[in-house]
Amino acid sequence: MKDPFIKCKLDFVRSLSLQCETFLTNFQSEKVCVPYLYAELSQLLGGIIKIFAKPEKVVKGSALLKLDLNSKDSLLEAKNIDIGFGAKKYLKELKIADKT
């Protein structure tokens, strides 16, 4: 692969997967977890949506389903999306490499 951004992309996906890890760990249990499923999924989905959506558009609970993620009015500009510390580090390294 010749994609210079592959490290950035992979680190961004890693940061998203870390958000999911707690949820997945908590629900790998023989205990009855169904009563907590809605709240935990809402929290997980809300946290992921906050990365991409404007803060004033982010809502809680079932209202998240009504959020139009195809509308530019709902989404942050690319430069304002929090891609994570590691991905930002790799981007800076690419910028430095381009200058030399």
N, C-alpha and C positions, 0 to 999 in steps of 0.2 A: 504494500500500500504506500502510496506517495502523498497521502494527506498530511500536510504539516500541522493540522489542528487535531490530529487523532488523540494526542495526550490530553488536550483540553476537553475534548468530547468524552473521553473515557472517564476522566476525573469528575466531570459533571454528572455522568450517569452513576458513578460511585457515590457521590454525595446524595443523589436521590435514593439510591438503594439503602444507604445508611438510615434515611428517614423511615424506610419500610421495615428495617430489620427488627426494631422493637415490637412493632405490630405483629410481625410474623412469629417472633419468639414467644410473645404472650399467648398467641392462639395455637401454639403447638403443645397442647396440654390435654390431658384426659379429663380435666375438670370441665364443668359446664360453663362455657364462655359466651354463649349466645346473647345473654342479657347485656353484655358489654360491647358487642359487635358494632352496633349502630354508632355509639359515641366514639369508639376508637377509629372506625372508618371515616367518620365525619372529621375527626381531628387530623387524621392522616391526609385525607383529600384536601382539606382546608390548608394544611401546611404546604402541600405541593402547589396548590393553586396560587398561594401567596407569592410564590417565586415568579409567576408569569403575569398575574392580574394586578390591576391598579388597586391600591389599598381600599379606596372608597367603594369599589365594586365587590370586594370580598365579603361574603355573608356566611352565616352559620347554618348548620343543619340541612334540611331538605331544600332550602332556598339555593344552595350551591348548584342544584340540578338545573335551575333556571338561568344561571350565569351563561351568557353567550360568549364562548371562547373563540368564536369566529369573527367577532366584532373588534375592530381596532380600538374602539372606545373603551373596551374592557381590559385590554392588554397593555402592559408596560412596553416602553420602547426597548429595543434590544440592549442598548447601552445601560439601562437601569435594571436589568435582570441580574439577580444574584446568582452567579454561576458557581460560587464556592471558592474558597481560598486556594486550593490546589490548581484549579483551572485558571484562575487569575494569574497565578505564579507562572504557569506554562505560557500564557499569552504574553506576559512581560518578557519571558525568555525569547519568544518568537520575535517580538518587536526589537529587542536588542540585537538578535541575530540578523534581522533585516537591515539594520543600520550599519553593520560591519561588513 
